[in-house]
């Protein structure tokens, strides 16, 4: 009588381990890309919510609210501000304390690791024009986004970039105050509306 062995042979075990190693090697980069994209999307949604909240406060109080963006290296620090003398938000008045700050300055990367304001190289701006700059805050020279008491706001775009070439945009449409969220689809080479 032959005794039956219920275990695996060494070649079978090595084959199973090599298949597992190959699948893991393929899955890890995909997982990291997905995690980076999710983090970037959450950062863009965070900014859209912050803008919507500031717009609500401006309407509720009939006083302009907004965000001041200050350059820090190749990123920006943002601060929530409110109009203190009912003549609109102005950089000089923020610096003088007339237009008051409503919180501490923050970096987007402080909440979402690896995420910052900016436009990735080779990505066109959300209007479809070739990007002339990688600047992520496109609201005029003052770098202040104003949300007014009548519901209107500054027109412009915030570009949010993250790991694994993730690119999102938060657009504000001036007269309506509408906030739109867009994602750059690299496979199609086009911006896709998410809201």
C-alpha positions in Angstrom: 0.0 0.0 0.0 1.2 3.4 -0.9 0.9 6.2 1.6 -0.8 9.3 0.2 0.9 12.7 0.8 -1.6 15.5 1.4 0.8 18.4 1.2 2.2 20.6 -1.7 5.4 19.9 -3.5 8.1 22.5 -3.6 7.5 23.4 -7.2 3.8 23.9 -6.6 4.5 26.1 -3.6 7.0 28.2 -5.6 4.5 28.6 -8.4 1.8 29.8 -6.1 4.2 32.3 -4.4 5.4 33.7 -7.7 1.7 34.2 -8.8 1.0 36.0 -5.6 4.1 38.2 -5.9 3.3 39.1 -9.5 -0.3 40.1 -8.6 0.9 42.1 -5.6 3.5 43.9 -7.7 0.7 44.8 -10.2 -1.8 45.8 -7.6 0.4 48.1 -5.4 1.0 50.9 -7.9 -2.7 50.8 -9.0 -3.7 51.1 -5.3 -1.3 54.0 -4.7 -2.7 55.8 -7.8 -6.2 55.3 -6.6 -5.4 56.5 -3.1 -3.6 59.6 -4.4 -6.5 60.4 -6.7 -9.0 59.9 -3.9 -7.0 62.3 -1.6 -6.8 64.9 -4.4 -10.6 64.6 -5.1 -11.3 65.0 -1.4 -9.1 68.1 -1.3 -11.0 69.7 -4.2 -14.4 68.8 -2.6 -13.1 70.3 0.7 -12.3 73.6 -1.2 -15.7 73.5 -2.9 -17.4 73.1 0.5 -15.4 75.9 2.1 -16.3 78.2 -0.8 -20.0 77.3 -0.5 -19.9 77.9 3.3 -18.2 81.3 2.9 -20.8 82.2 0.2 -23.6 81.2 2.6 -22.1 83.4 5.4 -21.8 86.3 3.0 -25.4 86.1 2.0 -26.6 85.5 5.6 -24.6 88.5 7.0 -24.9 90.7 3.8 -21.1 91.2 4.0 -18.5 90.0 1.6 -16.5 86.9 2.7 -13.8 85.2 0.9 -10.3 83.7 0.9 -7.0 85.3 0.6 -4.3 83.2 -1.1 -0.7 83.9 -0.2 2.2 82.2 -2.1 4.3 79.8 -0.1 7.0 78.3 -2.3 5.1 76.7 -5.2 1.9 76.4 -3.2 -0.6 78.8 -1.4 -1.7 79.4 2.1 -5.3 80.4 2.4 -7.1 82.4 5.0 -10.8 83.1 5.4 -11.5 86.8 5.5 -14.6 89.1 5.9 -15.1 92.7 4.7 -14.8 95.0 7.7 -16.0 98.3 6.1 -18.4 97.2 3.4 -16.3 98.3 0.5 -15.3 94.8 -0.7 -12.3 92.7 0.2 -8.9 94.3 -0.4 -5.4 93.0 0.2 -4.2 96.3 1.9 -7.3 96.3 4.2 -6.6 92.6 5.1 -3.0 93.5 6.0 -4.2 96.6 8.0 -6.7 94.5 9.9 -9.8 96.4 8.5 -10.9 93.3 6.6 -10.6 90.8 9.4 -9.4 87.2 9.2 -11.8 84.6 10.5 -9.3 81.8 11.2 -5.7 80.8 11.0 -4.0 80.5 7.7 -3.8 76.9 6.4 -2.1 74.9 3.7 -4.2 72.4 1.7 -1.4 69.9 2.1 -1.8 70.2 5.9 -5.1 68.5 5.6 -4.4 66.3 2.5 -0.8 65.0 2.3 0.9 65.4 -1.0 -1.9 67.8 -2.4 -1.3 71.4 -3.3 -2.7 74.2 -5.5 -1.2 74.0 -9.0 -1.6 72.8 -12.6 0.4 69.8 -13.7 2.8 70.2 -16.6 1.1 69.4 -19.9 -2.5 69.8 -18.5 -4.5 72.5 -20.3 -6.5 74.9 -18.2 -10.2 74.2 -17.7 -11.1 76.4 -20.7 -9.2 74.1 -22.9 -6.4 76.5 -23.6 -2.8 75.4 -23.3 -1.6 76.2 -19.9 0.8 79.1 -19.9 1.6 78.6 -16.2 1.3 76.1 -13.4 -0.2 78.6 -11.0 -3.1 77.0 -9.2 -5.0 80.1 -8.1 -6.5 82.0 -11.1 -8.5 84.8 -9.6 -6.7 87.9 -10.8 -3.6 89.6 -9.4 -5.0 90.2 -5.9 -5.3 86.4 -5.2 -8.5 87.1 -3.3 -11.7 85.1 -3.9 -14.7 87.3 -2.9 -18.1 85.9 -2.2 -20.6 88.8 -2.0 -23.7 89.3 0.0 -25.9 89.3 -3.1 -24.7 85.7 -3.9 -22.3 86.7 -6.7 -18.6 86.0 -6.5 -15.3 86.4 -8.2 -14.9 84.4 -11.3 -12.0 82.0 -11.5 -10.5 78.6 -11.0 -8.6 76.8 -8.2 -6.5 74.0 -9.6 -5.7 71.1 -7.1 -3.0 68.7 -7.9 -2.0 65.5 -6.1 0.1 62.4 -6.2 0.1 60.2 -9.3 -0.7 63.1 -11.6 -4.2 63.6 -10.2 -5.7 67.0 -11.3 -8.9 68.6 -10.2 -10.4 72.1 -10.6 -12.8 74.1 -8.6 -14.5 76.8 -10.7 -16.6 79.7 -9.5 -19.0 81.4 -11.9 -19.2 85.1 -11.0 -22.7 86.3 -11.4 -24.5 83.1 -10.4 -22.0 82.1 -7.7 -22.2 78.5 -8.9 -19.3 76.2 -7.9 -18.3 73.5 -10.3 -15.9 70.6 -9.7 -13.9 69.2 -12.6 -11.4 66.4 -13.1 -8.8 66.1 -15.8 -9.1 62.7 -17.6 -5.7 62.0 -18.9 -6.8 59.1 -21.1 -9.2 61.5 -23.0 -7.0 64.6 -22.6 -10.1 66.6 -21.4 -11.7 68.0 -18.4 -14.8 66.2 -17.1 -17.5 67.8 -15.0 -18.2 66.1 -11.7 -20.9 68.6 -10.5 
